[in-house]
Amino acid sequence: MQAVSSMERSDEESENSSENSFNEIVTAAMAGGYAMMSMMTVPPQVNYVYHHPDITGRQWVDNLLANRSRCFENFSMQPEIFQRLHAILSGGYGLASTREVESIEAFRHVSLGSWDSAISEANA
């Protein structure tokens, strides 16, 4: 009787050992799959907020013009094009500075406003 009992225990231990091995393999496969999935997903592209609480509009424009990628993200043009278009508008079309706003700041408002209206028209 004792021999039968010990055989049953070894069968149970063998089943438990097999089950534990299977669980370990499944856990490792799931962890590997999750790792592969997380490596393959592309993180969203975000235009990070650039905080400078006490800068003027002119300083904001100058900061953007100093960084080509941020300039393109905000104005959809390279800094040289922005400067050239500002020179054309201020030289030939009367874009001028006032006591409150420099002409380049006014141009920023015009360019961003025209971009907003173009997007609105495209979405309409």
Jmol script that loads the backbone (N, CA, C; Angstrom):
load data "model"
ATOM      1  N   MET A   1       0.795  -1.190   0.000  1.00  0.00           N
ATOM      2  CA  MET A   1       0.000   0.000   0.000  1.00  0.00           C
ATOM      3  C   MET A   1       0.842   1.260   0.000  1.00  0.00           C
ATOM      4  N   GLN A   2       1.909   1.154   0.770  1.00  0.00           N
ATOM      5  CA  GLN A   2       2.758   2.336   0.857  1.00  0.00           C
ATOM      6  C   GLN A   2       3.426   2.635  -0.481  1.00  0.00           C
ATOM      7  N   ALA A   3       3.721   1.623  -1.230  1.00  0.00           N
ATOM      8  CA  ALA A   3       4.341   1.804  -2.541  1.00  0.00           C
ATOM      9  C   ALA A   3       3.389   2.479  -3.498  1.00  0.00           C
ATOM     10  N   VAL A   4       2.117   2.129  -3.426  1.00  0.00           N
ATOM     11  CA  VAL A   4       1.109   2.748  -4.288  1.00  0.00           C
ATOM     12  C   VAL A   4       0.943   4.214  -3.916  1.00  0.00           C
ATOM     13  N   SER A   5       0.951   4.486  -2.632  1.00  0.00           N
ATOM     14  CA  SER A   5       0.788   5.858  -2.167  1.00  0.00           C
ATOM     15  C   SER A   5       1.961   6.730  -2.615  1.00  0.00           C
ATOM     16  N   SER A   6       3.165   6.211  -2.525  1.00  0.00           N
ATOM     17  CA  SER A   6       4.314   6.993  -2.954  1.00  0.00           C
ATOM     18  C   SER A   6       4.331   7.185  -4.468  1.00  0.00           C
ATOM     19  N   MET A   7       3.811   6.208  -5.234  1.00  0.00           N
ATOM     20  CA  MET A   7       3.710   6.363  -6.686  1.00  0.00           C
ATOM     21  C   MET A   7       2.719   7.461  -7.049  1.00  0.00           C
ATOM     22  N   GLU A   8       1.624   7.511  -6.314  1.00  0.00           N
ATOM     23  CA  GLU A   8       0.622   8.550  -6.569  1.00  0.00           C
ATOM     24  C   GLU A   8       1.202   9.933  -6.267  1.00  0.00           C
ATOM     25  N   ARG A   9       1.976  10.019  -5.189  1.00  0.00           N
ATOM     26  CA  ARG A   9       2.593  11.307  -4.837  1.00  0.00           C
ATOM     27  C   ARG A   9       3.579  11.753  -5.920  1.00  0.00           C
ATOM     28  N   SER A  10       4.370  10.808  -6.406  1.00  0.00           N
ATOM     29  CA  SER A  10       5.343  11.178  -7.434  1.00  0.00           C
ATOM     30  C   SER A  10       4.644  11.582  -8.721  1.00  0.00           C
ATOM     31  N   ASP A  11       3.502  10.936  -9.037  1.00  0.00           N
ATOM     32  CA  ASP A  11       2.719  11.350 -10.204  1.00  0.00           C
ATOM     33  C   ASP A  11       2.172  12.764 -10.013  1.00  0.00           C
ATOM     34  N   GLU A  12       1.669  13.036  -8.812  1.00  0.00           N
ATOM     35  CA  GLU A  12       1.138  14.383  -8.516  1.00  0.00           C
ATOM     36  C   GLU A  12       2.253  15.420  -8.575  1.00  0.00           C
ATOM     37  N   GLU A  13       3.399  15.101  -7.994  1.00  0.00           N
ATOM     38  CA  GLU A  13       4.534  16.024  -8.028  1.00  0.00           C
ATOM     39  C   GLU A  13       4.989  16.260  -9.452  1.00  0.00           C
ATOM     40  N   SER A  14       4.966  15.201 -10.259  1.00  0.00           N
ATOM     41  CA  SER A  14       5.347  15.323 -11.659  1.00  0.00           C
ATOM     42  C   SER A  14       4.357  16.224 -12.403  1.00  0.00           C
ATOM     43  N   GLU A  15       3.062  16.034 -12.128  1.00  0.00           N
ATOM     44  CA  GLU A  15       2.048  16.895 -12.754  1.00  0.00           C
ATOM     45  C   GLU A  15       2.217  18.334 -12.300  1.00  0.00           C
ATOM     46  N   ASN A  16       2.424  18.552 -10.999  1.00  0.00           N
ATOM     47  CA  ASN A  16       2.631  19.904 -10.481  1.00  0.00           C
ATOM     48  C   ASN A  16       3.876  20.529 -11.091  1.00  0.00           C
ATOM     49  N   SER A  17       4.931  19.739 -11.218  1.00  0.00           N
ATOM     50  CA  SER A  17       6.161  20.232 -11.811  1.00  0.00           C
ATOM     51  C   SER A  17       5.939  20.601 -13.280  1.00  0.00           C
ATOM     52  N   SER A  18       5.198  19.760 -14.005  1.00  0.00           N
ATOM     53  CA  SER A  18       4.896  20.055 -15.408  1.00  0.00           C
ATOM     54  C   SER A  18       4.029  21.299 -15.524  1.00  0.00           C
ATOM     55  N   GLU A  19       3.054  21.396 -14.625  1.00  0.00           N
ATOM     56  CA  GLU A  19       2.161  22.552 -14.648  1.00  0.00           C
ATOM     57  C   GLU A  19       2.924  23.827 -14.321  1.00  0.00           C
ATOM     58  N   ASN A  20       3.827  23.757 -13.339  1.00  0.00           N
ATOM     59  CA  ASN A  20       4.641  24.927 -12.987  1.00  0.00           C
ATOM     60  C   ASN A  20       5.540  25.324 -14.155  1.00  0.00           C
ATOM     61  N   SER A  21       6.129  24.351 -14.823  1.00  0.00           N
ATOM     62  CA  SER A  21       6.981  24.648 -15.974  1.00  0.00           C
ATOM     63  C   SER A  21       6.169  25.306 -17.082  1.00  0.00           C
ATOM     64  N   PHE A  22       4.971  24.765 -17.314  1.00  0.00           N
ATOM     65  CA  PHE A  22       4.101  25.348 -18.336  1.00  0.00           C
ATOM     66  C   PHE A  22       3.746  26.788 -17.979  1.00  0.00           C
ATOM     67  N   ASN A  23       3.394  27.025 -16.718  1.00  0.00           N
ATOM     68  CA  ASN A  23       3.054  28.391 -16.267  1.00  0.00           C
ATOM     69  C   ASN A  23       4.240  29.333 -16.420  1.00  0.00           C
ATOM     70  N   GLU A  24       5.431  28.864 -16.117  1.00  0.00           N
ATOM     71  CA  GLU A  24       6.621  29.694 -16.274  1.00  0.00           C
ATOM     72  C   GLU A  24       6.865  30.032 -17.741  1.00  0.00           C
ATOM     73  N   ILE A  25       6.660  29.049 -18.617  1.00  0.00           N
ATOM     74  CA  ILE A  25       6.850  29.282 -20.055  1.00  0.00           C
ATOM     75  C   ILE A  25       5.816  30.280 -20.570  1.00  0.00           C
ATOM     76  N   VAL A  26       4.563  30.119 -20.154  1.00  0.00           N
ATOM     77  CA  VAL A  26       3.512  31.043 -20.585  1.00  0.00           C
ATOM     78  C   VAL A  26       3.804  32.449 -20.085  1.00  0.00           C
ATOM     79  N   THR A  27       4.210  32.569 -18.827  1.00  0.00           N
ATOM     80  CA  THR A  27       4.538  33.885 -18.260  1.00  0.00           C
ATOM     81  C   THR A  27       5.690  34.532 -19.021  1.00  0.00           C
ATOM     82  N   ALA A  28       6.718  33.756 -19.323  1.00  0.00           N
ATOM     83  CA  ALA A  28       7.867  34.296 -20.069  1.00  0.00           C
ATOM     84  C   ALA A  28       7.446  34.713 -21.476  1.00  0.00           C
ATOM     85  N   ALA A  29       6.593  33.902 -22.120  1.00  0.00           N
ATOM     86  CA  ALA A  29       6.129  34.245 -23.470  1.00  0.00           C
ATOM     87  C   ALA A  29       5.293  35.518 -23.451  1.00  0.00           C
ATOM     88  N   MET A  30       4.436  35.664 -22.450  1.00  0.00           N
ATOM     89  CA  MET A  30       3.614  36.873 -22.355  1.00  0.00           C
ATOM     90  C   MET A  30       4.478  38.104 -22.098  1.00  0.00           C
ATOM     91  N   ALA A  31       5.470  37.950 -21.227  1.00  0.00           N
ATOM     92  CA  ALA A  31       6.369  39.072 -20.943  1.00  0.00           C
ATOM     93  C   ALA A  31       7.150  39.461 -22.201  1.00  0.00           C
ATOM     94  N   GLY A  32       7.629  38.452 -22.942  1.00  0.00           N
ATOM     95  CA  GLY A  32       8.349  38.734 -24.189  1.00  0.00           C
ATOM     96  C   GLY A  32       7.453  39.399 -25.216  1.00  0.00           C
ATOM     97  N   GLY A  33       6.215  38.911 -25.328  1.00  0.00           N
ATOM     98  CA  GLY A  33       5.269  39.523 -26.270  1.00  0.00           C
ATOM     99  C   GLY A  33       4.963  40.954 -25.907  1.00  0.00           C
ATOM    100  N   TYR A  34       4.780  41.225 -24.623  1.00  0.00           N
ATOM    101  CA  TYR A  34       4.514  42.589 -24.174  1.00  0.00           C
ATOM    102  C   TYR A  34       5.713  43.491 -24.462  1.00  0.00           C
ATOM    103  N   ALA A  35       6.920  42.975 -24.213  1.00  0.00           N
ATOM    104  CA  ALA A  35       8.122  43.767 -24.480  1.00  0.00           C
ATOM    105  C   ALA A  35       8.235  44.082 -25.968  1.00  0.00           C
ATOM    106  N   MET A  36       7.970  43.099 -26.818  1.00  0.00           N
ATOM    107  CA  MET A  36       8.030  43.321 -28.269  1.00  0.00           C
ATOM    108  C   MET A  36       6.978  44.336 -28.698  1.00  0.00           C
ATOM    109  N   MET A  37       5.771  44.212 -28.161  1.00  0.00           N
ATOM    110  CA  MET A  37       4.698  45.139 -28.525  1.00  0.00           C
ATOM    111  C   MET A  37       5.053  46.568 -28.116  1.00  0.00           C
ATOM    112  N   SER A  38       5.592  46.721 -26.901  1.00  0.00           N
ATOM    113  CA  SER A  38       5.918  48.070 -26.447  1.00  0.00           C
ATOM    114  C   SER A  38       7.072  48.674 -27.246  1.00  0.00           C
ATOM    115  N   MET A  39       7.972  47.836 -27.757  1.00  0.00           N
ATOM    116  CA  MET A  39       9.076  48.350 -28.574  1.00  0.00           C
ATOM    117  C   MET A  39       8.611  48.733 -29.966  1.00  0.00           C
ATOM    118  N   MET A  40       7.552  48.093 -30.445  1.00  0.00           N
ATOM    119  CA  MET A  40       7.100  48.335 -31.813  1.00  0.00           C
ATOM    120  C   MET A  40       6.130  49.509 -31.920  1.00  0.00           C
ATOM    121  N   THR A  41       5.501  49.896 -30.834  1.00  0.00           N
ATOM    122  CA  THR A  41       4.559  51.010 -30.908  1.00  0.00           C
ATOM    123  C   THR A  41       5.333  52.319 -30.966  1.00  0.00           C
ATOM    124  N   VAL A  42       4.872  53.211 -31.795  1.00  0.00           N
ATOM    125  CA  VAL A  42       5.520  54.506 -31.974  1.00  0.00           C
ATOM    126  C   VAL A  42       4.887  55.488 -31.002  1.00  0.00           C
ATOM    127  N   PRO A  43       5.694  56.168 -30.206  1.00  0.00           N
ATOM    128  CA  PRO A  43       5.114  57.133 -29.280  1.00  0.00           C
ATOM    129  C   PRO A  43       4.502  58.302 -30.056  1.00  0.00           C
ATOM    130  N   PRO A  44       3.457  58.903 -29.530  1.00  0.00           N
ATOM    131  CA  PRO A  44       2.831  60.022 -30.241  1.00  0.00           C
ATOM    132  C   PRO A  44       3.779  61.213 -30.330  1.00  0.00           C
ATOM    133  N   GLN A  45       3.695  61.926 -31.444  1.00  0.00           N
ATOM    134  CA  GLN A  45       4.504  63.128 -31.625  1.00  0.00           C
ATOM    135  C   GLN A  45       3.785  64.296 -30.958  1.00  0.00           C
ATOM    136  N   VAL A  46       4.478  64.975 -30.103  1.00  0.00           N
ATOM    137  CA  VAL A  46       3.856  66.029 -29.316  1.00  0.00           C
ATOM    138  C   VAL A  46       4.640  67.323 -29.506  1.00  0.00           C
ATOM    139  N   ASN A  47       3.919  68.398 -29.721  1.00  0.00           N
ATOM    140  CA  ASN A  47       4.541  69.712 -29.746  1.00  0.00           C
ATOM    141  C   ASN A  47       4.552  70.217 -28.308  1.00  0.00           C
ATOM    142  N   TYR A  48       5.688  70.007 -27.648  1.00  0.00           N
ATOM    143  CA  TYR A  48       5.773  70.345 -26.238  1.00  0.00           C
ATOM    144  C   TYR A  48       5.622  71.841 -26.022  1.00  0.00           C
ATOM    145  N   VAL A  49       4.956  72.179 -24.950  1.00  0.00           N
ATOM    146  CA  VAL A  49       4.727  73.580 -24.609  1.00  0.00           C
ATOM    147  C   VAL A  49       6.050  74.190 -24.168  1.00  0.00           C
ATOM    148  N   TYR A  50       6.290  75.373 -24.633  1.00  0.00           N
ATOM    149  CA  TYR A  50       7.524  76.081 -24.353  1.00  0.00           C
ATOM    150  C   TYR A  50       7.170  77.239 -23.441  1.00  0.00           C
ATOM    151  N   HIS A  51       7.373  77.094 -22.136  1.00  0.00           N
ATOM    152  CA  HIS A  51       6.954  78.110 -21.176  1.00  0.00           C
ATOM    153  C   HIS A  51       8.069  79.106 -20.871  1.00  0.00           C
ATOM    154  N   HIS A  52       7.786  80.350 -21.109  1.00  0.00           N
ATOM    155  CA  HIS A  52       8.604  81.476 -20.671  1.00  0.00           C
ATOM    156  C   HIS A  52       7.617  82.553 -20.265  1.00  0.00           C
ATOM    157  N   PRO A  53       7.249  82.580 -18.998  1.00  0.00           N
ATOM    158  CA  PRO A  53       6.131  83.421 -18.583  1.00  0.00           C
ATOM    159  C   PRO A  53       6.334  84.925 -18.782  1.00  0.00           C
ATOM    160  N   ASP A  54       7.553  85.419 -18.690  1.00  0.00           N
ATOM    161  CA  ASP A  54       7.756  86.864 -18.717  1.00  0.00           C
ATOM    162  C   ASP A  54       8.479  87.344 -19.967  1.00  0.00           C
ATOM    163  N   ILE A  55       8.168  86.786 -21.123  1.00  0.00           N
ATOM    164  CA  ILE A  55       8.818  87.256 -22.340  1.00  0.00           C
ATOM    165  C   ILE A  55       7.810  88.032 -23.179  1.00  0.00           C
ATOM    166  N   THR A  56       8.344  88.925 -23.965  1.00  0.00           N
ATOM    167  CA  THR A  56       7.486  89.718 -24.852  1.00  0.00           C
ATOM    168  C   THR A  56       7.187  88.912 -26.109  1.00  0.00           C
ATOM    169  N   GLY A  57       6.282  89.424 -26.904  1.00  0.00           N
ATOM    170  CA  GLY A  57       5.970  88.782 -28.171  1.00  0.00           C
ATOM    171  C   GLY A  57       7.188  88.730 -29.079  1.00  0.00           C
ATOM    172  N   ARG A  58       7.968  89.781 -29.074  1.00  0.00           N
ATOM    173  CA  ARG A  58       9.177  89.828 -29.900  1.00  0.00           C
ATOM    174  C   ARG A  58      10.184  88.770 -29.452  1.00  0.00           C
ATOM    175  N   GLN A  59      10.347  88.611 -28.127  1.00  0.00           N
ATOM    176  CA  GLN A  59      11.261  87.595 -27.624  1.00  0.00           C
ATOM    177  C   GLN A  59      10.769  86.193 -27.988  1.00  0.00           C
ATOM    178  N   TRP A  60       9.458  85.997 -27.955  1.00  0.00           N
ATOM    179  CA  TRP A  60       8.897  84.699 -28.337  1.00  0.00           C
ATOM    180  C   TRP A  60       9.211  84.395 -29.798  1.00  0.00           C
ATOM    181  N   VAL A  61       9.014  85.400 -30.658  1.00  0.00           N
ATOM    182  CA  VAL A  61       9.309  85.220 -32.084  1.00  0.00           C
ATOM    183  C   VAL A  61      10.802  84.947 -32.276  1.00  0.00           C
ATOM    184  N   ASP A  62      11.643  85.691 -31.596  1.00  0.00           N
ATOM    185  CA  ASP A  62      13.094  85.481 -31.717  1.00  0.00           C
ATOM    186  C   ASP A  62      13.496  84.088 -31.255  1.00  0.00           C
ATOM    187  N   ASN A  63      12.895  83.585 -30.167  1.00  0.00           N
ATOM    188  CA  ASN A  63      13.175  82.220 -29.702  1.00  0.00           C
ATOM    189  C   ASN A  63      12.786  81.197 -30.764  1.00  0.00           C
ATOM    190  N   LEU A  64      11.644  81.405 -31.403  1.00  0.00           N
ATOM    191  CA  LEU A  64      11.212  80.480 -32.448  1.00  0.00           C
ATOM    192  C   LEU A  64      12.138  80.543 -33.663  1.00  0.00           C
ATOM    193  N   LEU A  65      12.512  81.744 -34.058  1.00  0.00           N
ATOM    194  CA  LEU A  65      13.367  81.905 -35.236  1.00  0.00           C
ATOM    195  C   LEU A  65      14.759  81.318 -35.009  1.00  0.00           C
ATOM    196  N   ALA A  66      15.177  81.208 -33.746  1.00  0.00           N
ATOM    197  CA  ALA A  66      16.487  80.640 -33.431  1.00  0.00           C
ATOM    198  C   ALA A  66      16.482  79.114 -33.511  1.00  0.00           C
ATOM    199  N   ASN A  67      15.305  78.518 -33.546  1.00  0.00           N
ATOM    200  CA  ASN A  67      15.193  77.056 -33.583  1.00  0.00           C
ATOM    201  C   ASN A  67      14.400  76.661 -34.826  1.00  0.00           C
ATOM    202  N   ARG A  68      15.079  76.114 -35.830  1.00  0.00           N
ATOM    203  CA  ARG A  68      14.451  75.824 -37.126  1.00  0.00           C
ATOM    204  C   ARG A  68      13.244  74.901 -37.004  1.00  0.00           C
ATOM    205  N   SER A  69      13.358  73.854 -36.205  1.00  0.00           N
ATOM    206  CA  SER A  69      12.250  72.897 -36.126  1.00  0.00           C
ATOM    207  C   SER A  69      11.043  73.513 -35.419  1.00  0.00           C
ATOM    208  N   ARG A  70      11.267  74.268 -34.339  1.00  0.00           N
ATOM    209  CA  ARG A  70      10.141  74.917 -33.656  1.00  0.00           C
ATOM    210  C   ARG A  70       9.522  75.998 -34.532  1.00  0.00           C
ATOM    211  N   CYS A  71      10.341  76.695 -35.307  1.00  0.00           N
ATOM    212  CA  CYS A  71       9.825  77.710 -36.223  1.00  0.00           C
ATOM    213  C   CYS A  71       8.905  77.042 -37.243  1.00  0.00           C
ATOM    214  N   PHE A  72       9.345  75.925 -37.782  1.00  0.00           N
ATOM    215  CA  PHE A  72       8.523  75.225 -38.775  1.00  0.00           C
ATOM    216  C   PHE A  72       7.256  74.663 -38.151  1.00  0.00           C
ATOM    217  N   GLU A  73       7.348  74.156 -36.913  1.00  0.00           N
ATOM    218  CA  GLU A  73       6.167  73.629 -36.222  1.00  0.00           C
ATOM    219  C   GLU A  73       5.125  74.715 -36.001  1.00  0.00           C
ATOM    220  N   ASN A  74       5.561  75.930 -35.691  1.00  0.00           N
ATOM    221  CA  ASN A  74       4.630  77.005 -35.365  1.00  0.00           C
ATOM    222  C   ASN A  74       4.169  77.813 -36.571  1.00  0.00           C
ATOM    223  N   PHE A  75       5.059  78.057 -37.526  1.00  0.00           N
ATOM    224  CA  PHE A  75       4.718  78.912 -38.666  1.00  0.00           C
ATOM    225  C   PHE A  75       4.621  78.156 -39.984  1.00  0.00           C
ATOM    226  N   SER A  76       4.997  76.902 -39.994  1.00  0.00           N
ATOM    227  CA  SER A  76       5.042  76.080 -41.214  1.00  0.00           C
ATOM    228  C   SER A  76       5.954  76.690 -42.270  1.00  0.00           C
ATOM    229  N   MET A  77       7.018  77.312 -41.808  1.00  0.00           N
ATOM    230  CA  MET A  77       8.041  77.851 -42.716  1.00  0.00           C
ATOM    231  C   MET A  77       9.359  77.961 -41.966  1.00  0.00           C
ATOM    232  N   GLN A  78      10.429  77.931 -42.728  1.00  0.00           N
ATOM    233  CA  GLN A  78      11.764  78.070 -42.152  1.00  0.00           C
ATOM    234  C   GLN A  78      11.987  79.528 -41.744  1.00  0.00           C
ATOM    235  N   PRO A  79      12.916  79.771 -40.797  1.00  0.00           N
ATOM    236  CA  PRO A  79      13.150  81.138 -40.335  1.00  0.00           C
ATOM    237  C   PRO A  79      13.501  82.124 -41.456  1.00  0.00           C
ATOM    238  N   GLU A  80      14.285  81.654 -42.447  1.00  0.00           N
ATOM    239  CA  GLU A  80      14.674  82.555 -43.539  1.00  0.00           C
ATOM    240  C   GLU A  80      13.447  83.008 -44.330  1.00  0.00           C
ATOM    241  N   ILE A  81      12.514  82.096 -44.559  1.00  0.00           N
ATOM    242  CA  ILE A  81      11.290  82.434 -45.299  1.00  0.00           C
ATOM    243  C   ILE A  81      10.441  83.401 -44.483  1.00  0.00           C
ATOM    244  N   PHE A  82      10.346  83.136 -43.175  1.00  0.00           N
ATOM    245  CA  PHE A  82       9.603  84.040 -42.290  1.00  0.00           C
ATOM    246  C   PHE A  82      10.178  85.455 -42.369  1.00  0.00           C
ATOM    247  N   GLN A  83      11.511  85.569 -42.256  1.00  0.00           N
ATOM    248  CA  GLN A  83      12.169  86.889 -42.308  1.00  0.00           C
ATOM    249  C   GLN A  83      11.958  87.551 -43.665  1.00  0.00           C
ATOM    250  N   ARG A  84      12.067  86.775 -44.723  1.00  0.00           N
ATOM    251  CA  ARG A  84      11.911  87.332 -46.077  1.00  0.00           C
ATOM    252  C   ARG A  84      10.484  87.832 -46.300  1.00  0.00           C
ATOM    253  N   LEU A  85       9.508  87.018 -45.878  1.00  0.00           N
ATOM    254  CA  LEU A  85       8.111  87.419 -46.037  1.00  0.00           C
ATOM    255  C   LEU A  85       7.796  88.638 -45.179  1.00  0.00           C
ATOM    256  N   HIS A  86       8.368  88.701 -43.975  1.00  0.00           N
ATOM    257  CA  HIS A  86       8.191  89.884 -43.131  1.00  0.00           C
ATOM    258  C   HIS A  86       8.763  91.125 -43.817  1.00  0.00           C
ATOM    259  N   ALA A  87       9.937  90.989 -44.433  1.00  0.00           N
ATOM    260  CA  ALA A  87      10.553  92.123 -45.126  1.00  0.00           C
ATOM    261  C   ALA A  87       9.694  92.573 -46.311  1.00  0.00           C
ATOM    262  N   ILE A  88       9.124  91.632 -47.039  1.00  0.00           N
ATOM    263  CA  ILE A  88       8.261  91.980 -48.182  1.00  0.00           C
ATOM    264  C   ILE A  88       7.016  92.720 -47.703  1.00  0.00           C
ATOM    265  N   LEU A  89       6.384  92.190 -46.650  1.00  0.00           N
ATOM    266  CA  LEU A  89       5.152  92.817 -46.156  1.00  0.00           C
ATOM    267  C   LEU A  89       5.406  94.179 -45.516  1.00  0.00           C
ATOM    268  N   SER A  90       6.502  94.307 -44.796  1.00  0.00           N
ATOM    269  CA  SER A  90       6.767  95.597 -44.161  1.00  0.00           C
ATOM    270  C   SER A  90       7.323  96.611 -45.161  1.00  0.00           C
ATOM    271  N   GLY A  91       8.073  96.150 -46.161  1.00  0.00           N
ATOM    272  CA  GLY A  91       8.639  97.070 -47.143  1.00  0.00           C
ATOM    273  C   GLY A  91       7.668  97.474 -48.231  1.00  0.00           C
ATOM    274  N   GLY A  92       6.857  96.564 -48.706  1.00  0.00           N
ATOM    275  CA  GLY A  92       6.011  96.868 -49.842  1.00  0.00           C
ATOM    276  C   GLY A  92       4.521  96.949 -49.574  1.00  0.00           C
ATOM    277  N   TYR A  93       4.082  96.466 -48.421  1.00  0.00           N
ATOM    278  CA  TYR A  93       2.644  96.417 -48.179  1.00  0.00           C
ATOM    279  C   TYR A  93       2.199  97.095 -46.898  1.00  0.00           C
ATOM    280  N   GLY A  94       3.072  97.849 -46.278  1.00  0.00           N
ATOM    281  CA  GLY A  94       2.674  98.698 -45.167  1.00  0.00           C
ATOM    282  C   GLY A  94       2.571  98.047 -43.799  1.00  0.00           C
ATOM    283  N   LEU A  95       3.116  96.858 -43.620  1.00  0.00           N
ATOM    284  CA  LEU A  95       3.129  96.264 -42.289  1.00  0.00           C
ATOM    285  C   LEU A  95       4.117  97.065 -41.458  1.00  0.00           C
ATOM    286  N   ALA A  96       3.645  97.690 -40.365  1.00  0.00           N
ATOM    287  CA  ALA A  96       4.502  98.595 -39.601  1.00  0.00           C
ATOM    288  C   ALA A  96       4.359  98.344 -38.105  1.00  0.00           C
ATOM    289  N   SER A  97       5.378  98.774 -37.377  1.00  0.00           N
ATOM    290  CA  SER A  97       5.364  98.672 -35.922  1.00  0.00           C
ATOM    291  C   SER A  97       4.539  99.805 -35.335  1.00  0.00           C
ATOM    292  N   THR A  98       3.979  99.552 -34.168  1.00  0.00           N
ATOM    293  CA  THR A  98       3.301 100.598 -33.398  1.00  0.00           C
ATOM    294  C   THR A  98       4.004 100.688 -32.054  1.00  0.00           C
ATOM    295  N   ARG A  99       3.506 101.548 -31.180  1.00  0.00           N
ATOM    296  CA  ARG A  99       4.117 101.616 -29.845  1.00  0.00           C
ATOM    297  C   ARG A  99       3.915 100.317 -29.073  1.00  0.00           C
ATOM    298  N   GLU A 100       2.803  99.637 -29.310  1.00  0.00           N
ATOM    299  CA  GLU A 100       2.491  98.413 -28.569  1.00  0.00           C
ATOM    300  C   GLU A 100       3.064  97.154 -29.214  1.00  0.00           C
ATOM    301  N   VAL A 101       3.116  97.127 -30.535  1.00  0.00           N
ATOM    302  CA  VAL A 101       3.474  95.890 -31.231  1.00  0.00           C
ATOM    303  C   VAL A 101       4.491  96.179 -32.325  1.00  0.00           C
ATOM    304  N   GLU A 102       5.573  95.405 -32.331  1.00  0.00           N
ATOM    305  CA  GLU A 102       6.537  95.520 -33.425  1.00  0.00           C
ATOM    306  C   GLU A 102       5.975  94.827 -34.657  1.00  0.00           C
ATOM    307  N   SER A 103       6.470  95.197 -35.819  1.00  0.00           N
ATOM    308  CA  SER A 103       5.922  94.647 -37.059  1.00  0.00           C
ATOM    309  C   SER A 103       6.106  93.136 -37.146  1.00  0.00           C
ATOM    310  N   ILE A 104       7.211  92.627 -36.592  1.00  0.00           N
ATOM    311  CA  ILE A 104       7.429  91.179 -36.671  1.00  0.00           C
ATOM    312  C   ILE A 104       6.421  90.438 -35.796  1.00  0.00           C
ATOM    313  N   GLU A 105       6.010  91.053 -34.670  1.00  0.00           N
ATOM    314  CA  GLU A 105       4.962  90.451 -33.847  1.00  0.00           C
ATOM    315  C   GLU A 105       3.629  90.482 -34.586  1.00  0.00           C
ATOM    316  N   ALA A 106       3.365  91.600 -35.259  1.00  0.00           N
ATOM    317  CA  ALA A 106       2.126  91.709 -36.026  1.00  0.00           C
ATOM    318  C   ALA A 106       2.113  90.669 -37.139  1.00  0.00           C
ATOM    319  N   PHE A 107       3.252  90.470 -37.772  1.00  0.00           N
ATOM    320  CA  PHE A 107       3.346  89.461 -38.821  1.00  0.00           C
ATOM    321  C   PHE A 107       3.089  88.074 -38.260  1.00  0.00           C
ATOM    322  N   ARG A 108       3.567  87.826 -37.039  1.00  0.00           N
ATOM    323  CA  ARG A 108       3.306  86.535 -36.384  1.00  0.00           C
ATOM    324  C   ARG A 108       1.806  86.324 -36.253  1.00  0.00           C
ATOM    325  N   HIS A 109       1.090  87.360 -35.819  1.00  0.00           N
ATOM    326  CA  HIS A 109      -0.371  87.247 -35.682  1.00  0.00           C
ATOM    327  C   HIS A 109      -1.029  87.013 -37.038  1.00  0.00           C
ATOM    328  N   VAL A 110      -0.541  87.711 -38.053  1.00  0.00           N
ATOM    329  CA  VAL A 110      -1.105  87.546 -39.398  1.00  0.00           C
ATOM    330  C   VAL A 110      -0.851  86.129 -39.901  1.00  0.00           C
ATOM    331  N   SER A 111       0.379  85.640 -39.741  1.00  0.00           N
ATOM    332  CA  SER A 111       0.703  84.307 -40.261  1.00  0.00           C
ATOM    333  C   SER A 111      -0.046  83.221 -39.500  1.00  0.00           C
ATOM    334  N   LEU A 112      -0.138  83.346 -38.186  1.00  0.00           N
ATOM    335  CA  LEU A 112      -0.876  82.346 -37.419  1.00  0.00           C
ATOM    336  C   LEU A 112      -2.368  82.442 -37.701  1.00  0.00           C
ATOM    337  N   GLY A 113      -2.877  83.643 -37.877  1.00  0.00           N
ATOM    338  CA  GLY A 113      -4.290  83.815 -38.192  1.00  0.00           C
ATOM    339  C   GLY A 113      -4.646  83.240 -39.545  1.00  0.00           C
ATOM    340  N   SER A 114      -3.782  83.453 -40.540  1.00  0.00           N
ATOM    341  CA  SER A 114      -4.070  82.902 -41.866  1.00  0.00           C
ATOM    342  C   SER A 114      -3.968  81.381 -41.840  1.00  0.00           C
ATOM    343  N   TRP A 115      -3.061  80.847 -41.015  1.00  0.00           N
ATOM    344  CA  TRP A 115      -2.946  79.398 -40.886  1.00  0.00           C
ATOM    345  C   TRP A 115      -4.214  78.842 -40.239  1.00  0.00           C
ATOM    346  N   ASP A 116      -4.715  79.508 -39.195  1.00  0.00           N
ATOM    347  CA  ASP A 116      -5.945  79.055 -38.537  1.00  0.00           C
ATOM    348  C   ASP A 116      -7.126  79.097 -39.489  1.00  0.00           C
ATOM    349  N   SER A 117      -7.227  80.161 -40.289  1.00  0.00           N
ATOM    350  CA  SER A 117      -8.349  80.251 -41.212  1.00  0.00           C
ATOM    351  C   SER A 117      -8.231  79.216 -42.327  1.00  0.00           C
ATOM    352  N   ALA A 118      -7.005  78.911 -42.742  1.00  0.00           N
ATOM    353  CA  ALA A 118      -6.823  77.873 -43.775  1.00  0.00           C
ATOM    354  C   ALA A 118      -7.261  76.510 -43.242  1.00  0.00           C
ATOM    355  N   ILE A 119      -6.937  76.249 -41.992  1.00  0.00           N
ATOM    356  CA  ILE A 119      -7.357  74.981 -41.375  1.00  0.00           C
ATOM    357  C   ILE A 119      -8.866  74.945 -41.237  1.00  0.00           C
ATOM    358  N   SER A 120      -9.471  76.062 -40.835  1.00  0.00           N
ATOM    359  CA  SER A 120     -10.926  76.121 -40.683  1.00  0.00           C
ATOM    360  C   SER A 120     -11.615  75.856 -42.015  1.00  0.00           C
ATOM    361  N   GLU A 121     -11.091  76.457 -43.082  1.00  0.00           N
ATOM    362  CA  GLU A 121     -11.684  76.251 -44.406  1.00  0.00           C
ATOM    363  C   GLU A 121     -11.519  74.796 -44.853  1.00  0.00           C
ATOM    364  N   ALA A 122     -10.390  74.202 -44.549  1.00  0.00           N
ATOM    365  CA  ALA A 122     -10.148  72.811 -44.950  1.00  0.00           C
ATOM    366  C   ALA A 122     -11.074  71.858 -44.204  1.00  0.00           C
ATOM    367  N   ASN A 123     -11.392  72.190 -42.953  1.00  0.00           N
ATOM    368  CA  ASN A 123     -12.265  71.323 -42.152  1.00  0.00           C
ATOM    369  C   ASN A 123     -13.740  71.573 -42.409  1.00  0.00           C
ATOM    370  N   ALA A 124     -14.072  72.657 -43.100  1.00  0.00           N
ATOM    371  CA  ALA A 124     -15.494  72.982 -43.334  1.00  0.00           C
ATOM    372  C   ALA A 124     -16.104  72.123 -44.409  1.00  0.00           C
TER     373      ALA A 124
END
end "model"
wireframe off; spacefill off
backbone 0.3
color backbone group
